């Protein structure tokens, strides 16, 4: 698949690049790729992407970080013909086999909103001439993934429920938010069974997963220069800016205003991470 790569940092034994993957029309698998060195891929945008290595397939989203071991072979299948943005860290000595890494050399984990925020903040600061602080943060984020819970490929009703949750939103083709009962009915399970299985497979409740996706969308919008916080809250399904602000502060650890200052295009010079 064609891609654009912008080098953001090179030093301390690793490189960090912003990669834009241009997905072709149609849900086809890519050619087989083999990584030249261990790497970690952090999500920047909301684009969904299937990753296949060996006999396993993972659906990645705005919360999913992927670790590839040395010489790992894999294929990609974007769900839509859009550009997927990622922050790719390669050559880091700490990118070693993670706990729970599959035999195919791939480890997938869900990031917390706090980790996503730190990743966005580091990305914003990396192009600066004095980026040692941001580079150190990237190295720390990579090291944290070694002990993060590994996600097995989701399956059954949980995978179908996740697809529905990922389709929610306010844009073209997006689905309205479903209640637990509606979600359970859509995947032919009882609410109790679905909620229990979802937590077993993901470590999150359905409500937590939905909230984390919304916070990830909020951070992406702020990084893209969103200034209208009330409009952002409405688009993400919150009843008011104050409601989103309370959820954001509780989940991310900073206020919406602080995140807008740090993550926004004009906020790089004063970013504190």
Steps between C-alpha positions, in 0.01 A plus 500: 500500500637847419609705798661829593759504777615810687799450729439678831800384702817295456735431789549302822486178300154546352299700246150645517301566185151620413368254241197562279369178345287552190242223485384385156138454399350170610556279808797306359803375689832664421809323381708326765729742685797413720626750758870581472535551878280486812247781509198636682206661321291749700162611363442865412166485320175307519543289185443129559748253361528121501849363563577136418814314604519123477159353582385798710311815404453808717264792443682817601334830589574838656600329827722223362879493510682225310845359571675317215795277583809477282430366146126465567297437183152652482219623273265798535135549404349847557124505548451821305687676220639776723840609628612337825742700714743327737801583713762233430797440732769275351839376612431556870706260709209463744275374220556143612251213503210600722322285754232311309650569158371253243721247329461713186693782670209739554372645827188718514374699797239766575638835612350699784383857431789628713753313284336626181525856626869462580559354154320791329692752713834339416416494130416869507833585662731263310561722193639774726874553503518411871299177505696302759210510747251374244741229382544382858122483537467295181762257632309473828171435318663222299646345814157505670353285223722212606291453816164611358226234476520316169182484290419169333309534171142581596238255385132410506243736647770723650656562159159578348414736786833676458429554130171667590663721763768605250228601254337743742540873450360803326671489160375359169403135531537500879254313720318653796616380841332177607390413852633183662171323428507609135863401462437159656200441275703596193761230576243241619612485862348595833620830649656316794686249280628769262616729780681215676669368186601848387677572828668157494644556154589869523544585867249783453126532541297591192446846646871549569594392148248741346624785721862428413417509129327835544795642693734378227282680243506815712880496517529446126268792431694725737828397335346589164428853627143476631414816697123461551477291817121524518471372144750225576292386797185491287671302222624240747158447657536697825219720626725801557856626494515473880397134481776420252740710708426299815540167320819620330657625822414176678624275219800691367615695805499850346228747404368541148650848489844373600479219243400749231802716587748209509371296206387775264716607206583832668575345838821314434734771628340508843416133532575345838513121514 
